[in-house]
Each structure stands twice: as C-alpha cells, then as structure tokens.
Amino acid sequence: MKLTPPMTMMDFFIKSEGTWFSQRTVHHFDSAPDESGESNLIVKVLAKDDPKVIAVCEEQKVNPALARGGASFNWQDNLDNDDEPNPNYAAILVDIPSSEIGRSGKFLRNRGYVEGIPVVGRYHFAADGVLTIDTEYERNQGQERCWFLTDDFRVRVSTVRMMNGVNLMAYCSERRCLTRKQLEEMVQNNLARV
C-alpha cells in the first residue's frame, strides 16, 4: 500500500494522533548533558473550537477564527506508568494556515520545545510530504523536519542554533504503539482464522 503523506498541518496532526514510541539521539556541540533516550509521545487532535485552541490564540493575541484546529503533544517516560503525563512535558499547537490550500503557514505553541515560552513557528510541506518547521526563540533558532516512512513509522531531525552556531542536532525515529484494545482485536481476529 502506497503511503499518502500529509500535506497540511491538520492532516499531519490527524495522521500523528495516537501514542508513539520515540527513540532519539542528541548530539550537543558543547558540554551539555546527553539527552538521548526513549520516551512515549501522545498526540491528540483538537478541533478549532476546543477551549485549549482558543486559549492559545487569545494568549498570543491571534483571532481564534483564523485557526484551523490544533493538537496536544505530551511526552512520557514510560507507558507502563499509569500516571497522567507530566504537564511540564506537554504543548498545545494551533494551526494558522497561510491559505486555503494549507501547505504552509504558522503555528502557535503555548510552550516552546527549546525555550519553555509561548512561540510562533513557520511551517511548510514540500512536494514529497516532508514537513519543515522553523522557530525563532528569544536566544535560539530551531529547525525541525519530519516525514512519514509508513503510516506507523516516522522520522524527525532537528537542529538548534545559538548565536554562535549550531548547539545541538537530534534524530528521532518514532513507531506508533498499538493500544490494548487494538491488540485484543488482533488476537480475536487471529483466533477466528484458526
């Protein structure tokens, strides 16, 4: 089955919805501690009238009517832990496309990845479906590129540039996790075939 890559931010959010097992390798160009490791990423799509989407727009003084929707992103060390994800490792992104086509635009983020402050990023999708996000922080610039290799496997690469040059580079491979319900359905389907 041929992959159809998302070509708008909302399609990207929809294709990303669910829980992902993320393995990342981080290379610092200074003496910062190693941040390589594994985690779970939980993505939920938010409608354009969701109170979280409206709150981010209002916080950044953007008319909520311009938003096409959004998504919440939560990072968690281990899915086996029944605790709620730590809100300090969460973000809400809101899509503000630059046209009806939606292949480029900006997104509002209540909490930046590099600096934990509200931020506005710019995005665009290449013809092959590769998403590029550029974000300007107060003291840093970040660029992230993400693409799906299959519906259930995607790759992210990013760089963070300080005023004196590149500070870090990261590579993440992410595999969609099956829910317990999906696993039970698969077992039942296999048992029915016997």
C-alpha positions as CSV (number, residue, x, y, z in Angstrom):
1,M,0.0,0.0,0.0
2,K,1.5,3.3,-1.1
3,L,1.9,6.0,1.6
4,T,-0.1,9.2,1.2
5,P,1.9,11.8,3.1
6,P,0.0,14.6,4.9
7,M,0.2,17.9,3.1
8,T,-1.4,20.2,5.6
9,M,-0.7,20.7,9.3
10,M,-4.2,19.4,10.3
11,D,-3.7,16.3,8.1
12,F,-0.3,15.9,9.8
13,F,-1.9,16.2,13.3
14,I,-4.6,13.6,12.3
15,K,-2.0,11.2,10.9
16,S,0.0,11.7,14.1
17,E,-2.8,11.1,16.5
18,G,-2.1,8.3,18.9
19,T,0.8,7.1,21.0
20,W,4.3,6.8,19.6
21,F,7.4,5.1,20.9
22,S,10.2,7.6,20.3
23,Q,13.9,6.8,20.2
24,R,16.2,9.9,20.0
25,T,19.9,10.5,19.6
26,V,21.0,14.0,20.5
27,H,24.5,15.4,19.7
28,H,25.5,18.6,21.7
29,F,28.2,20.8,20.4
30,D,29.0,22.0,23.9
31,S,29.4,20.2,27.2
32,A,25.6,19.9,27.9
33,P,24.4,16.5,29.3
34,D,23.4,13.8,26.9
35,E,19.6,13.9,26.2
36,S,19.5,10.7,24.1
37,G,16.9,8.2,25.1
38,E,13.5,6.7,24.7
39,S,10.0,8.1,25.5
40,N,6.4,8.0,24.5
41,L,4.7,10.8,22.6
42,I,1.0,11.1,22.9
43,V,-0.8,13.2,20.3
44,K,-4.5,14.2,20.4
45,V,-6.2,16.3,17.7
46,L,-8.1,19.3,18.9
47,A,-11.0,20.9,17.0
48,K,-10.8,24.6,16.1
49,D,-13.4,25.4,18.7
50,D,-11.6,23.5,21.5
51,P,-11.1,25.7,24.6
52,K,-7.3,24.9,24.5
53,V,-7.0,26.1,20.9
54,I,-8.9,29.3,21.7
55,A,-6.9,29.9,24.9
56,V,-3.5,29.7,22.9
57,C,-4.9,32.1,20.3
58,E,-6.0,34.6,22.9
59,E,-2.8,34.3,24.8
60,Q,-0.9,35.2,21.6
61,K,-3.4,37.9,20.5
62,V,-4.4,36.0,17.4
63,N,-8.1,35.8,16.2
64,P,-9.3,32.3,17.0
65,A,-11.3,32.3,13.8
66,L,-8.0,32.0,11.9
67,A,-7.3,28.7,13.5
68,R,-8.0,25.5,11.5
69,G,-7.5,23.4,14.7
70,G,-4.7,22.0,16.7
71,A,-3.2,19.2,18.7
72,S,-1.9,18.4,22.1
73,F,1.5,16.8,22.5
74,N,2.5,15.0,25.7
75,W,5.8,13.3,26.4
76,Q,6.0,10.5,28.9
77,D,9.0,8.4,30.1
78,N,7.1,5.1,30.2
79,L,3.7,3.9,29.1
80,D,3.6,1.2,31.7
81,N,3.3,4.0,34.3
82,D,-0.5,4.7,34.8
83,D,0.2,8.3,36.0
84,E,-1.0,11.1,33.9
85,P,1.7,12.6,31.7
86,N,3.7,15.4,33.3
87,P,2.2,18.8,32.2
88,N,5.8,20.2,32.2
89,Y,6.4,18.0,29.2
90,A,3.3,19.0,27.1
91,A,2.5,21.5,24.5
92,I,-0.6,22.7,22.5
93,L,0.0,23.6,18.8
94,V,-2.5,25.6,16.8
95,D,-2.6,25.6,13.0
96,I,-2.9,29.0,11.3
97,P,-2.6,28.2,7.6
98,S,-1.5,31.0,5.2
99,S,-4.0,29.9,2.5
100,E,-7.0,27.6,1.9
101,I,-4.5,25.1,0.4
102,G,-2.8,24.9,3.8
103,R,0.7,23.6,2.7
104,S,2.3,26.5,4.6
105,G,1.5,28.8,7.4
106,K,2.3,29.4,11.0
107,F,1.5,27.6,14.2
108,L,1.1,28.9,17.7
109,R,2.6,27.0,20.5
110,N,1.8,27.6,24.2
111,R,5.2,26.3,25.2
112,G,8.3,26.1,23.0
113,Y,10.5,23.0,22.7
114,V,13.8,24.8,23.1
115,E,12.7,27.6,25.5
116,G,9.6,27.0,27.6
117,I,7.8,30.2,26.4
118,P,4.9,30.8,24.0
119,V,6.2,30.8,20.5
120,V,5.1,31.2,16.9
121,G,6.7,28.9,14.3
122,R,6.5,28.8,10.5
123,Y,5.9,25.6,8.6
124,H,5.7,24.3,5.0
125,F,5.2,21.0,3.3
126,A,7.5,20.0,0.4
127,A,6.0,18.2,-2.6
128,D,7.2,14.9,-1.2
129,G,5.4,15.5,2.1
130,V,8.4,16.5,4.2
131,L,7.3,19.0,6.9
132,T,9.8,21.7,7.8
133,I,9.2,23.8,10.9
134,D,11.3,27.0,11.6
135,T,11.0,28.5,15.1
136,E,12.6,31.7,16.4
137,Y,13.1,31.9,20.1
138,E,14.5,34.7,22.2
139,R,18.1,33.4,22.1
140,N,17.9,30.4,19.7
141,Q,16.6,29.3,16.3
142,G,15.2,25.8,15.8
143,Q,14.5,23.8,12.6
144,E,12.7,20.5,12.6
145,R,11.9,18.3,9.6
146,C,9.5,15.4,9.9
147,W,8.2,12.8,7.5
148,F,6.3,9.5,7.5
149,L,8.0,6.4,6.1
150,T,4.8,4.4,6.6
151,D,1.5,5.2,8.3
152,D,3.0,3.9,11.6
153,F,6.6,5.0,11.4
154,R,8.0,8.5,11.1
155,V,11.4,10.3,11.4
156,R,12.2,13.7,12.8
157,V,15.5,15.5,12.6
158,S,16.2,18.9,14.3
159,T,18.9,21.5,14.9
160,V,19.1,24.2,17.4
161,R,21.3,27.2,16.6
162,M,22.6,29.6,19.2
163,M,24.0,33.0,18.2
164,N,27.5,31.4,17.9
165,G,26.4,28.5,15.7
166,V,24.7,25.1,15.9
167,N,24.3,24.0,19.5
168,L,22.6,20.6,19.0
169,M,21.4,18.1,16.4
170,A,18.8,15.4,17.1
171,Y,17.4,12.4,15.2
172,C,14.2,10.7,16.3
173,S,12.6,7.6,14.9
174,E,9.0,7.1,16.1
175,R,6.9,4.0,15.9
176,R,3.1,4.0,16.5
177,C,2.1,2.0,19.5
178,L,-0.9,-0.3,19.4
179,T,-3.5,0.2,22.1
180,R,-4.5,-2.7,24.4
181,K,-7.9,-2.7,22.5
182,Q,-6.2,-3.0,19.1
183,L,-4.0,-5.9,20.4
184,E,-7.1,-7.7,21.8
185,E,-8.9,-7.2,18.4
186,M,-5.8,-8.6,16.6
187,V,-5.8,-11.7,18.9
188,Q,-9.5,-12.2,18.3
189,N,-9.1,-11.9,14.6
190,N,-6.3,-14.4,14.6
191,L,-8.2,-16.8,16.8
192,A,-11.2,-16.5,14.4
193,R,-9.0,-17.6,11.5
194,V,-8.0,-20.9,13.1
